[in-house]
C-alpha cells in the first residue's frame, strides 16, 4: 500500500461534543438527511478532509474520525490493535446514529472503516448504509503490505512550498510508523462479510493497486461490489474533491433507517 503523505491539510477541526474525542464535524448541517463518516489514511488526521468542503453540498453532513497521536490528540497513544481502535470508534458512533450514515475510508482508513462496520454489527448497533473503500486492497492484503513498507522512505512531503522543519518531519514519521505497525498486526483471518453495499475506488496512477488486487473485496460483503477507476495518484481523493465527490454521490444508495 502506498503510504506517502498527501498535501498538508490547512485549518483545524473542533470536537463536536464532550462525549467524544473521536469524531470531528467538518461542516455542520443539522438539516442534512445523512452523514458521511470519513477515515483518514496512515499518518493522516481528520482535517485532511477539509479539502472537500469547497465541493460539498447541503444533502450530507461531513464528519471525520480523529485518531489519537495527532493534531489535538498528540499526547494520546493509539490503542493496542486495529480492532481496539475500531471498537472505540464504533462505541462513539452510537451517539451519532440519529440519522443514516455512510463510511468513506482511504488507504489504511478503508481497513479501519471495514473493521468499525464489523464492530457495529457485532455490537448490535446501527451500521452504515454503504462502505466506500478508497486506495486500498482488502484488509488481509493491506496488512501484509503494511508490514513490508519502509517507513523512513514513506514520509514524502508532496505539498507546495518549503518542507516542514526537522522536528515536524520526525513527529510525522513517528505517527506514520505507529499507524503502519497497527495495520501490519491486523490479523489475516477469514473475511466476515457485511450486509452492506461496498464501493471500491482506485486511481489509475496508484502503483500496485490494479483490478486483480481489489477483486478479493467481494469476500467482505454480501451485497456486491462496485469498482470505480478514477484519474490521478494515490492521494487524488484529497486533491480532486469534485471528482471523488461525484463518485461518492453516484454510488450512495438511498439512506436506510437505523436497525
KEMI-700456 format. One record per residue: residue in one letter; residue number from 1; z, x, y of N, C-alpha, C in turn. Coordinates in steps of 0.1 Angstrom, whole numbers. Example, Ala and Ser with C-alpha at 12.3 -4.5 7.8 and 13.67 -1.06 7.14 Angstrom:
+---+-----+-------+-------+-------+-------+-------+-------+-------+-------+-------+
| r |   k |  n.c3 |  n.c1 |  n.c2 | ca.c3 | ca.c1 | ca.c2 |  c.c3 |  c.c1 |  c.c2 |
+---+-----+-------+-------+-------+-------+-------+-------+-------+-------+-------+
| A |   1 |    78 |   132 |   -57 |    78 |   123 |   -45 |    78 |   132 |   -33 |
| S |   2 |    71 |   128 |   -22 |    71 |   137 |   -11 |    79 |   129 |     0 |
+---+-----+-------+-------+-------+-------+-------+-------+-------+-------+-------+
This chain:
+---+-----+-------+-------+-------+-------+-------+-------+-------+-------+-------+
| r |   k |  n.c3 |  n.c1 |  n.c2 | ca.c3 | ca.c1 | ca.c2 |  c.c3 |  c.c1 |  c.c2 |
+---+-----+-------+-------+-------+-------+-------+-------+-------+-------+-------+
| X |   1 |     0 |     8 |   -12 |     0 |     0 |     0 |     0 |     9 |    12 |
| X |   2 |    -8 |     5 |    22 |    -8 |    13 |    35 |     5 |    10 |    42 |
| X |   3 |    11 |    21 |    47 |    24 |    19 |    53 |    25 |    25 |    67 |
| X |   4 |    13 |    28 |    73 |    13 |    33 |    87 |    19 |    23 |    96 |
| X |   5 |    23 |    27 |   108 |    30 |    18 |   117 |    20 |    13 |   127 |
| X |   6 |    20 |     0 |   130 |    10 |    -6 |   139 |    13 |    -3 |   153 |
| X |   7 |     5 |    -7 |   163 |     8 |    -5 |   177 |    22 |   -11 |   180 |
| X |   8 |    30 |    -4 |   187 |    43 |    -8 |   190 |    44 |   -21 |   198 |
| X |   9 |    52 |   -30 |   193 |    53 |   -43 |   200 |    61 |   -42 |   213 |
| X |  10 |    57 |   -50 |   223 |    64 |   -49 |   235 |    73 |   -62 |   236 |
| X |  11 |    83 |   -62 |   245 |    91 |   -73 |   246 |   103 |   -73 |   236 |
| X |  12 |   112 |   -82 |   238 |   123 |   -84 |   229 |   124 |   -98 |   224 |
| X |  13 |   132 |  -100 |   214 |   135 |  -113 |   209 |   149 |  -117 |   211 |
| X |  14 |   152 |  -129 |   209 |   166 |  -134 |   211 |   171 |  -141 |   198 |
| X |  15 |   183 |  -139 |   195 |   189 |  -146 |   184 |   190 |  -161 |   187 |
| X |  16 |   184 |  -169 |   178 |   183 |  -183 |   182 |   196 |  -191 |   182 |
| X |  17 |   206 |  -187 |   174 |   219 |  -194 |   174 |   229 |  -185 |   167 |
| X |  18 |   242 |  -188 |   170 |   252 |  -178 |   165 |   254 |  -178 |   150 |
| X |  19 |   248 |  -187 |   142 |   250 |  -187 |   128 |   241 |  -177 |   121 |
| X |  20 |   232 |  -170 |   128 |   223 |  -161 |   120 |   218 |  -150 |   129 |
| X |  21 |   218 |  -138 |   123 |   212 |  -126 |   129 |   198 |  -124 |   123 |
| X |  22 |   194 |  -133 |   114 |   182 |  -130 |   106 |   169 |  -136 |   112 |
| X |  23 |   170 |  -145 |   120 |   157 |  -152 |   125 |   156 |  -151 |   140 |
| X |  24 |   144 |  -150 |   145 |   141 |  -150 |   159 |   130 |  -160 |   162 |
| X |  25 |   133 |  -169 |   172 |   123 |  -178 |   176 |   115 |  -171 |   188 |
| X |  26 |   102 |  -169 |   185 |    94 |  -162 |   195 |    87 |  -171 |   205 |
| X |  27 |    87 |  -184 |   202 |    81 |  -193 |   211 |    87 |  -207 |   209 |
| X |  28 |    97 |  -211 |   216 |   104 |  -223 |   214 |    96 |  -235 |   217 |
| X |  29 |    94 |  -243 |   207 |    86 |  -256 |   208 |    93 |  -267 |   200 |
| X |  30 |   104 |  -273 |   206 |   112 |  -282 |   199 |   104 |  -294 |   194 |
| X |  31 |    93 |  -298 |   200 |    85 |  -309 |   196 |    74 |  -306 |   186 |
| X |  32 |    72 |  -293 |   183 |    62 |  -289 |   173 |    66 |  -295 |   159 |
| X |  33 |    56 |  -301 |   152 |    60 |  -307 |   139 |    63 |  -297 |   128 |
| X |  34 |    58 |  -284 |   129 |    60 |  -275 |   118 |    65 |  -261 |   124 |
| X |  35 |    69 |  -252 |   115 |    73 |  -239 |   119 |    65 |  -229 |   110 |
| X |  36 |    62 |  -217 |   115 |    57 |  -206 |   107 |    68 |  -195 |   108 |
| X |  37 |    73 |  -191 |    96 |    82 |  -181 |    95 |    75 |  -168 |    91 |
| X |  38 |    76 |  -157 |    99 |    68 |  -145 |    96 |    77 |  -134 |    92 |
| X |  39 |    72 |  -126 |    82 |    80 |  -115 |    76 |    72 |  -102 |    79 |
| X |  40 |    79 |   -92 |    86 |    72 |   -80 |    90 |    69 |   -71 |    79 |
| X |  41 |    61 |   -61 |    81 |    57 |   -50 |    72 |    69 |   -40 |    71 |
| X |  42 |    68 |   -30 |    62 |    78 |   -20 |    61 |    79 |   -12 |    74 |
| X |  43 |    91 |   -10 |    79 |    93 |    -3 |    92 |    91 |   -12 |   104 |
| X |  44 |    87 |   -25 |   102 |    84 |   -34 |   113 |    96 |   -43 |   116 |
| X |  45 |    94 |   -50 |   127 |   105 |   -58 |   133 |    99 |   -72 |   137 |
| X |  46 |   108 |   -81 |   141 |   104 |   -94 |   144 |    94 |   -94 |   157 |
| X |  47 |    97 |   -85 |   166 |    89 |   -86 |   178 |    75 |   -82 |   177 |
| X |  48 |    70 |   -76 |   166 |    56 |   -73 |   164 |    48 |   -86 |   164 |
| X |  49 |    53 |   -97 |   160 |    46 |  -110 |   160 |    44 |  -116 |   174 |
| X |  50 |    50 |  -110 |   184 |    48 |  -114 |   198 |    34 |  -112 |   202 |
| X |  51 |    26 |  -104 |   195 |    12 |  -102 |   198 |     4 |  -115 |   196 |
| X |  52 |    10 |  -124 |   188 |     2 |  -136 |   186 |     4 |  -147 |   197 |
| X |  53 |    14 |  -145 |   206 |    17 |  -156 |   215 |     6 |  -160 |   224 |
| X |  54 |    -3 |  -151 |   227 |   -14 |  -154 |   236 |   -24 |  -164 |   229 |
| X |  55 |   -24 |  -164 |   216 |   -33 |  -173 |   209 |   -26 |  -185 |   202 |
| X |  56 |   -13 |  -187 |   205 |    -6 |  -197 |   198 |    -8 |  -211 |   205 |
| X |  57 |    -5 |  -221 |   198 |    -6 |  -235 |   204 |     7 |  -243 |   201 |
| X |  58 |     7 |  -255 |   206 |    19 |  -263 |   205 |    22 |  -269 |   192 |
| X |  59 |    13 |  -268 |   182 |    14 |  -275 |   170 |    24 |  -269 |   160 |
| X |  60 |    27 |  -256 |   162 |    36 |  -248 |   153 |    46 |  -240 |   161 |
| X |  61 |    58 |  -240 |   158 |    68 |  -231 |   164 |    68 |  -218 |   156 |
| X |  62 |    68 |  -207 |   164 |    66 |  -194 |   158 |    80 |  -187 |   156 |
| X |  63 |    84 |  -183 |   144 |    96 |  -177 |   141 |    93 |  -164 |   133 |
| X |  64 |   102 |  -154 |   134 |   101 |  -142 |   126 |   114 |  -137 |   121 |
| X |  65 |   114 |  -131 |   109 |   126 |  -126 |   103 |   129 |  -112 |   109 |
| X |  66 |   142 |  -110 |   112 |   146 |   -97 |   117 |   154 |   -90 |   106 |
| X |  67 |   148 |   -79 |   100 |   155 |   -72 |    90 |   166 |   -63 |    97 |
| X |  68 |   177 |   -60 |    90 |   187 |   -50 |    95 |   181 |   -37 |    97 |
| X |  69 |   187 |   -29 |   106 |   184 |   -15 |   108 |   174 |   -12 |   119 |
| X |  70 |   170 |   -22 |   127 |   160 |   -20 |   137 |   163 |   -29 |   149 |
| X |  71 |   157 |   -26 |   161 |   159 |   -33 |   173 |   174 |   -36 |   176 |
| X |  72 |   177 |   -49 |   177 |   191 |   -52 |   180 |   200 |   -52 |   167 |
| X |  73 |   195 |   -47 |   156 |   203 |   -46 |   144 |   204 |   -32 |   139 |
| X |  74 |   202 |   -22 |   148 |   201 |    -8 |   144 |   214 |    -3 |   137 |
| X |  75 |   225 |    -9 |   139 |   238 |    -4 |   133 |   240 |   -10 |   119 |
| X |  76 |   232 |   -19 |   115 |   233 |   -26 |   102 |   225 |   -19 |    92 |
| X |  77 |   229 |   -19 |    79 |   221 |   -14 |    68 |   214 |   -25 |    61 |
| X |  78 |   203 |   -22 |    55 |   196 |   -31 |    46 |   205 |   -35 |    34 |
| X |  79 |   204 |   -47 |    29 |   210 |   -50 |    16 |   206 |   -40 |     5 |
| X |  80 |   213 |   -40 |    -6 |   210 |   -30 |   -17 |   197 |   -32 |   -24 |
| X |  81 |   192 |   -44 |   -25 |   180 |   -47 |   -32 |   171 |   -57 |   -24 |
| X |  82 |   159 |   -57 |   -27 |   150 |   -66 |   -20 |   154 |   -81 |   -24 |
| X |  83 |   158 |   -83 |   -36 |   163 |   -97 |   -39 |   175 |  -101 |   -31 |
| X |  84 |   184 |   -92 |   -28 |   196 |   -95 |   -19 |   191 |   -98 |    -5 |
| X |  85 |   181 |   -90 |    -1 |   175 |   -92 |    13 |   170 |  -106 |    13 |
| X |  86 |   162 |  -110 |     3 |   156 |  -123 |     3 |   166 |  -134 |     2 |
| X |  87 |   177 |  -132 |    -5 |   187 |  -142 |    -6 |   194 |  -145 |     7 |
| X |  88 |   197 |  -134 |    15 |   202 |  -136 |    28 |   193 |  -145 |    37 |
| X |  89 |   180 |  -142 |    36 |   171 |  -149 |    44 |   170 |  -164 |    40 |
| X |  90 |   170 |  -166 |    26 |   169 |  -179 |    21 |   181 |  -188 |    25 |
| X |  91 |   193 |  -182 |    25 |   205 |  -189 |    29 |   205 |  -193 |    43 |
| X |  92 |   199 |  -184 |    51 |   198 |  -187 |    66 |   188 |  -198 |    68 |
| X |  93 |   177 |  -198 |    60 |   167 |  -208 |    63 |   171 |  -223 |    60 |
| X |  94 |   182 |  -224 |    52 |   187 |  -238 |    50 |   191 |  -245 |    63 |
| X |  95 |   194 |  -237 |    73 |   197 |  -242 |    87 |   185 |  -245 |    95 |
| X |  96 |   173 |  -242 |    89 |   160 |  -244 |    97 |   151 |  -253 |    88 |
| X |  97 |   156 |  -261 |    80 |   148 |  -270 |    72 |   147 |  -284 |    77 |
| X |  98 |   149 |  -286 |    90 |   149 |  -299 |    96 |   134 |  -304 |    98 |
| X |  99 |   125 |  -294 |    97 |   110 |  -297 |    97 |   103 |  -288 |    88 |
| X | 100 |    91 |  -292 |    83 |    84 |  -284 |    74 |    81 |  -270 |    79 |
| X | 101 |    80 |  -260 |    71 |    77 |  -246 |    75 |    68 |  -240 |    64 |
| X | 102 |    60 |  -230 |    69 |    52 |  -221 |    60 |    57 |  -207 |    62 |
| X | 103 |    53 |  -198 |    53 |    56 |  -184 |    53 |    44 |  -176 |    55 |
| X | 104 |    45 |  -166 |    64 |    34 |  -156 |    65 |    41 |  -142 |    64 |
| X | 105 |    37 |  -134 |    54 |    42 |  -121 |    53 |    31 |  -110 |    52 |
| X | 106 |    33 |   -99 |    60 |    23 |   -89 |    60 |    28 |   -76 |    53 |
| X | 107 |    20 |   -71 |    44 |    23 |   -59 |    36 |    36 |   -61 |    29 |
| X | 108 |    47 |   -52 |    31 |    59 |   -55 |    24 |    64 |   -69 |    27 |
| X | 109 |    62 |   -74 |    38 |    66 |   -87 |    42 |    61 |   -98 |    33 |
| X | 110 |    49 |   -96 |    27 |    44 |  -106 |    17 |    53 |  -107 |     5 |
| X | 111 |    58 |   -95 |     1 |    66 |   -95 |   -11 |    80 |  -101 |    -8 |
| X | 112 |    85 |   -98 |     4 |    98 |  -104 |     8 |    96 |  -119 |     9 |
| X | 113 |    85 |  -124 |    15 |    83 |  -138 |    16 |    82 |  -145 |     3 |
| X | 114 |    75 |  -138 |    -7 |    74 |  -144 |   -20 |    88 |  -145 |   -26 |
| X | 115 |    96 |  -134 |   -26 |   109 |  -134 |   -32 |   119 |  -144 |   -25 |
| X | 116 |   117 |  -146 |   -11 |   125 |  -156 |    -4 |   122 |  -170 |    -9 |
| X | 117 |   109 |  -173 |   -10 |   105 |  -186 |   -16 |   110 |  -188 |   -30 |
| X | 118 |   110 |  -178 |   -38 |   116 |  -179 |   -51 |   131 |  -182 |   -51 |
| X | 119 |   138 |  -175 |   -41 |   153 |  -177 |   -40 |   155 |  -191 |   -35 |
| X | 120 |   147 |  -196 |   -26 |   149 |  -210 |   -21 |   148 |  -220 |   -32 |
| X | 121 |   138 |  -218 |   -41 |   135 |  -227 |   -52 |   147 |  -226 |   -62 |
| X | 122 |   152 |  -214 |   -65 |   163 |  -213 |   -74 |   176 |  -219 |   -69 |
| X | 123 |   178 |  -218 |   -55 |   190 |  -224 |   -49 |   189 |  -239 |   -47 |
| X | 124 |   177 |  -245 |   -50 |   175 |  -259 |   -48 |   173 |  -263 |   -33 |
| X | 125 |   169 |  -254 |   -25 |   167 |  -256 |   -11 |   152 |  -259 |    -8 |
| X | 126 |   149 |  -264 |     4 |   136 |  -267 |     8 |   127 |  -254 |     7 |
| X | 127 |   116 |  -255 |     1 |   106 |  -244 |     0 |    95 |  -245 |    10 |
| X | 128 |    88 |  -235 |    13 |    77 |  -235 |    23 |    65 |  -244 |    18 |
| X | 129 |    58 |  -249 |    28 |    46 |  -257 |    24 |    35 |  -248 |    19 |
| X | 130 |    35 |  -235 |    23 |    24 |  -226 |    19 |    30 |  -212 |    21 |
| X | 131 |    25 |  -203 |    12 |    28 |  -188 |    14 |    15 |  -181 |    17 |
| X | 132 |    15 |  -174 |    28 |     3 |  -167 |    32 |     7 |  -152 |    31 |
| X | 133 |     0 |  -145 |    22 |     3 |  -131 |    19 |    -8 |  -123 |    25 |
| X | 134 |    -5 |  -114 |    34 |   -15 |  -106 |    41 |   -13 |   -91 |    38 |
| X | 135 |   -24 |   -84 |    35 |   -24 |   -70 |    33 |   -15 |   -64 |    23 |
| X | 136 |   -14 |   -71 |    11 |    -5 |   -67 |     1 |   -11 |   -71 |   -13 |
| X | 137 |   -10 |   -61 |   -23 |   -12 |   -66 |   -36 |     0 |   -74 |   -41 |
| X | 138 |    -1 |   -80 |   -53 |    11 |   -88 |   -57 |    23 |   -80 |   -59 |
| X | 139 |    35 |   -86 |   -60 |    48 |   -79 |   -59 |    49 |   -67 |   -68 |
| X | 140 |    45 |   -68 |   -81 |    47 |   -57 |   -90 |    39 |   -45 |   -86 |
| X | 141 |    27 |   -47 |   -83 |    18 |   -36 |   -78 |    23 |   -30 |   -65 |
| X | 142 |    27 |   -39 |   -56 |    32 |   -34 |   -43 |    44 |   -25 |   -45 |
| X | 143 |    53 |   -28 |   -54 |    65 |   -20 |   -57 |    61 |    -6 |   -62 |
| X | 144 |    51 |    -6 |   -71 |    46 |     6 |   -77 |    40 |    15 |   -67 |
| X | 145 |    32 |     9 |   -58 |    25 |    17 |   -48 |    35 |    23 |   -38 |
| X | 146 |    46 |    15 |   -35 |    56 |    20 |   -25 |    63 |    32 |   -31 |
| X | 147 |    65 |    33 |   -44 |    72 |    44 |   -50 |    63 |    57 |   -49 |
| X | 148 |    50 |    55 |   -47 |    41 |    67 |   -46 |    38 |    71 |   -32 |
| X | 149 |    43 |    64 |   -22 |    39 |    68 |    -8 |    47 |    80 |    -4 |
| X | 150 |    40 |    88 |     4 |    46 |    99 |    11 |    51 |    95 |    25 |
| X | 151 |    64 |    92 |    26 |    70 |    86 |    38 |    67 |    95 |    50 |
| X | 152 |    68 |   108 |    49 |    65 |   116 |    61 |    51 |   115 |    66 |
| X | 153 |    42 |   112 |    57 |    28 |   111 |    62 |    25 |    97 |    66 |
| X | 154 |    34 |    88 |    63 |    32 |    73 |    66 |    34 |    69 |    80 |
| X | 155 |    42 |    77 |    88 |    45 |    73 |   101 |    34 |    78 |   110 |
| X | 156 |    25 |    69 |   113 |    14 |    72 |   122 |    15 |    63 |   135 |
| X | 157 |    14 |    69 |   146 |    16 |    61 |   159 |     2 |    57 |   164 |
| X | 158 |    -1 |    45 |   162 |   -15 |    40 |   165 |   -17 |    34 |   179 |
| X | 159 |    -6 |    33 |   187 |    -7 |    27 |   200 |   -13 |    37 |   210 |
| X | 160 |   -19 |    31 |   220 |   -24 |    39 |   231 |   -13 |    46 |   239 |
| X | 161 |   -17 |    57 |   245 |    -7 |    64 |   253 |     0 |    75 |   246 |
| X | 162 |    10 |    81 |   252 |    17 |    93 |   246 |    25 |    88 |   234 |
| X | 163 |    27 |    97 |   224 |    35 |    93 |   212 |    50 |    92 |   216 |
| X | 164 |    58 |    86 |   208 |    73 |    85 |   212 |    79 |    98 |   211 |
| X | 165 |    91 |    99 |   216 |    98 |   112 |   215 |   103 |   114 |   201 |
| X | 166 |   107 |   127 |   199 |   110 |   131 |   185 |   121 |   123 |   179 |
| X | 167 |   132 |   119 |   186 |   143 |   112 |   181 |   138 |    98 |   177 |
| X | 168 |   130 |    91 |   185 |   125 |    78 |   182 |   116 |    79 |   169 |
| X | 169 |   108 |    89 |   168 |   100 |    91 |   157 |   108 |    93 |   144 |
| X | 170 |   119 |   101 |   145 |   128 |   103 |   133 |   135 |    90 |   129 |
| X | 171 |   139 |    82 |   139 |   145 |    69 |   137 |   135 |    59 |   130 |
| X | 172 |   123 |    59 |   134 |   113 |    51 |   128 |   110 |    55 |   114 |
| X | 173 |   110 |    68 |   112 |   108 |    73 |    98 |   119 |    69 |    89 |
| X | 174 |   131 |    69 |    94 |   143 |    65 |    85 |   142 |    51 |    81 |
| X | 175 |   138 |    42 |    91 |   137 |    28 |    88 |   126 |    26 |    78 |
| X | 176 |   115 |    32 |    80 |   104 |    31 |    71 |   107 |    35 |    57 |
| X | 177 |   114 |    47 |    56 |   118 |    52 |    43 |   127 |    43 |    36 |
| X | 178 |   137 |    37 |    43 |   146 |    28 |    37 |   139 |    15 |    32 |
| X | 179 |   130 |    10 |    40 |   122 |    -2 |    36 |   114 |     1 |    23 |
| X | 180 |   107 |    12 |    23 |    99 |    15 |    12 |   107 |    18 |    -1 |
| X | 181 |   119 |    23 |     1 |   128 |    25 |   -11 |   132 |    12 |   -16 |
| X | 182 |   135 |     2 |    -8 |   139 |   -11 |   -12 |   127 |   -17 |   -20 |
| X | 183 |   115 |   -16 |   -15 |   103 |   -22 |   -21 |   101 |   -15 |   -35 |
| X | 184 |   102 |    -2 |   -35 |    99 |     6 |   -47 |   108 |     2 |   -59 |
| X | 185 |   121 |    -2 |   -55 |   130 |    -6 |   -65 |   130 |   -21 |   -69 |
| X | 186 |   120 |   -28 |   -63 |   119 |   -42 |   -67 |   114 |   -43 |   -82 |
| X | 187 |   121 |   -50 |   -90 |   118 |   -50 |  -105 |   105 |   -56 |  -108 |
| X | 188 |    97 |   -50 |  -116 |    84 |   -55 |  -120 |    85 |   -64 |  -132 |
| X | 189 |    91 |   -75 |  -130 |    93 |   -85 |  -141 |    81 |   -94 |  -142 |
| X | 190 |    82 |  -102 |  -153 |    71 |  -112 |  -154 |    71 |  -122 |  -143 |
| X | 191 |    60 |  -124 |  -136 |    60 |  -133 |  -124 |    65 |  -147 |  -127 |
| X | 192 |    73 |  -152 |  -117 |    77 |  -166 |  -118 |    69 |  -174 |  -108 |
| X | 193 |    59 |  -182 |  -113 |    50 |  -189 |  -104 |    57 |  -199 |   -96 |
| X | 194 |    54 |  -200 |   -84 |    59 |  -210 |   -74 |    50 |  -222 |   -74 |
| X | 195 |    56 |  -234 |   -71 |    49 |  -246 |   -69 |    45 |  -247 |   -54 |
| X | 196 |    38 |  -237 |   -49 |    35 |  -236 |   -35 |    21 |  -230 |   -34 |
| X | 197 |    12 |  -237 |   -26 |    -1 |  -231 |   -24 |    -1 |  -217 |   -18 |
| X | 198 |   -10 |  -208 |   -22 |   -10 |  -194 |   -18 |   -23 |  -190 |   -12 |
| X | 199 |   -22 |  -185 |     0 |   -34 |  -179 |     7 |   -32 |  -164 |     7 |
| X | 200 |   -42 |  -156 |     3 |   -41 |  -141 |     3 |   -52 |  -136 |    13 |
| X | 201 |   -47 |  -128 |    22 |   -56 |  -123 |    32 |   -58 |  -108 |    30 |
| X | 202 |   -70 |  -103 |    31 |   -72 |   -89 |    31 |   -82 |   -85 |    42 |
| X | 203 |   -81 |   -73 |    46 |   -90 |   -68 |    57 |  -101 |   -58 |    51 |
| X | 204 |  -113 |   -59 |    55 |  -124 |   -52 |    49 |  -122 |   -37 |    49 |
| X | 205 |  -115 |   -32 |    59 |  -113 |   -17 |    61 |   -99 |   -13 |    56 |
| X | 206 |   -92 |   -21 |    48 |   -79 |   -18 |    43 |   -81 |   -10 |    30 |
| X | 207 |   -79 |     3 |    29 |   -82 |    11 |    17 |   -73 |     7 |     6 |
| X | 208 |   -79 |     6 |    -6 |   -72 |     3 |   -18 |   -68 |   -11 |   -21 |
| X | 209 |   -73 |   -20 |   -12 |   -69 |   -34 |   -14 |   -82 |   -42 |   -15 |
| X | 210 |   -88 |   -41 |   -27 |  -101 |   -48 |   -30 |   -97 |   -61 |   -37 |
| X | 211 |  -108 |   -69 |   -40 |  -105 |   -82 |   -47 |   -98 |   -80 |   -60 |
| X | 212 |  -101 |   -69 |   -67 |   -95 |   -67 |   -80 |   -80 |   -65 |   -79 |
| X | 213 |   -76 |   -58 |   -69 |   -62 |   -55 |   -67 |   -54 |   -68 |   -63 |
| X | 214 |   -61 |   -78 |   -57 |   -55 |   -90 |   -53 |   -55 |  -101 |   -64 |
| X | 215 |   -63 |  -100 |   -74 |   -65 |  -110 |   -84 |   -52 |  -114 |   -91 |
| X | 216 |   -43 |  -105 |   -94 |   -30 |  -110 |  -101 |   -21 |  -119 |   -92 |
| X | 217 |   -24 |  -121 |   -79 |   -16 |  -130 |   -72 |   -17 |  -144 |   -78 |
| X | 218 |   -27 |  -147 |   -86 |   -28 |  -160 |   -92 |   -17 |  -163 |  -102 |
| X | 219 |   -10 |  -152 |  -106 |     1 |  -154 |  -116 |    14 |  -159 |  -108 |
| X | 220 |    13 |  -159 |   -95 |    26 |  -162 |   -87 |    26 |  -176 |   -82 |
| X | 221 |    16 |  -184 |   -85 |    16 |  -198 |   -80 |    10 |  -207 |   -91 |
| X | 222 |    14 |  -219 |   -91 |     8 |  -230 |  -100 |    -2 |  -238 |   -92 |
| X | 223 |    -4 |  -235 |   -79 |   -12 |  -243 |   -70 |   -25 |  -237 |   -66 |
| X | 224 |   -29 |  -226 |   -72 |   -41 |  -220 |   -69 |   -40 |  -210 |   -57 |
| X | 225 |   -50 |  -201 |   -56 |   -50 |  -191 |   -46 |   -63 |  -191 |   -38 |
| X | 226 |   -62 |  -191 |   -25 |   -74 |  -189 |   -16 |   -74 |  -175 |   -11 |
| X | 227 |   -84 |  -167 |   -14 |   -85 |  -154 |    -9 |   -95 |  -153 |     2 |
| X | 228 |   -91 |  -147 |    13 |  -100 |  -146 |    25 |  -101 |  -131 |    29 |
| X | 229 |  -113 |  -127 |    32 |  -115 |  -113 |    37 |  -119 |  -114 |    51 |
| X | 230 |  -112 |  -106 |    59 |  -113 |  -106 |    74 |  -118 |   -92 |    78 |
| X | 231 |  -123 |   -91 |    90 |  -127 |   -78 |    96 |  -115 |   -70 |   100 |
| X | 232 |  -116 |   -57 |   101 |  -105 |   -48 |   106 |   -98 |   -40 |    95 |
| X | 233 |   -88 |   -33 |   100 |   -80 |   -24 |    91 |   -67 |   -31 |    87 |
| X | 234 |   -58 |   -23 |    81 |   -46 |   -29 |    75 |   -37 |   -37 |    85 |
| X | 235 |   -37 |   -33 |    98 |   -29 |   -39 |   108 |   -37 |   -48 |   117 |
| X | 236 |   -49 |   -52 |   113 |   -57 |   -61 |   122 |   -50 |   -75 |   124 |
| X | 237 |   -41 |   -79 |   116 |   -35 |   -92 |   118 |   -27 |   -92 |   131 |
| X | 238 |   -22 |   -80 |   135 |   -14 |   -79 |   147 |   -24 |   -77 |   159 |
| X | 239 |   -34 |   -69 |   157 |   -43 |   -65 |   168 |   -54 |   -76 |   171 |
| X | 240 |   -56 |   -85 |   162 |   -67 |   -95 |   164 |   -61 |  -109 |   162 |
| X | 241 |   -51 |  -113 |   170 |   -44 |  -126 |   167 |   -53 |  -138 |   166 |
| X | 242 |   -64 |  -138 |   174 |   -73 |  -150 |   174 |   -79 |  -152 |   160 |
| X | 243 |   -83 |  -140 |   154 |   -90 |  -141 |   141 |   -80 |  -145 |   130 |
| X | 244 |   -68 |  -139 |   130 |   -59 |  -142 |   120 |   -53 |  -156 |   121 |
| X | 245 |   -51 |  -161 |   133 |   -45 |  -174 |   135 |   -56 |  -185 |   132 |
| X | 246 |   -68 |  -182 |   134 |   -78 |  -192 |   129 |   -78 |  -194 |   114 |
| X | 247 |   -75 |  -183 |   107 |   -74 |  -184 |    92 |   -61 |  -191 |    88 |
| X | 248 |   -50 |  -188 |    96 |   -38 |  -195 |    93 |   -39 |  -210 |    94 |
| X | 249 |   -45 |  -214 |   105 |   -46 |  -228 |   108 |   -55 |  -235 |    97 |
| X | 250 |   -66 |  -228 |    94 |   -76 |  -234 |    85 |   -70 |  -235 |    71 |
| X | 251 |   -61 |  -226 |    67 |   -56 |  -226 |    53 |   -44 |  -234 |    52 |
| X | 252 |   -38 |  -238 |    63 |   -25 |  -245 |    62 |   -27 |  -260 |    58 |
| X | 253 |   -20 |  -265 |    48 |   -21 |  -279 |    44 |   -13 |  -288 |    53 |
| X | 254 |   -15 |  -301 |    52 |    -6 |  -310 |    59 |     8 |  -307 |    55 |
| X | 255 |    18 |  -308 |    65 |    32 |  -305 |    62 |    37 |  -314 |    51 |
| X | 256 |    46 |  -308 |    43 |    53 |  -317 |    33 |    67 |  -318 |    37 |
| X | 257 |    73 |  -328 |    34 |    87 |  -331 |    37 |    97 |  -323 |    28 |
| X | 258 |   109 |  -321 |    33 |   119 |  -314 |    25 |   122 |  -321 |    12 |
| X | 259 |   126 |  -313 |     2 |   130 |  -320 |   -10 |   143 |  -327 |    -9 |
+---+-----+-------+-------+-------+-------+-------+-------+-------+-------+-------+
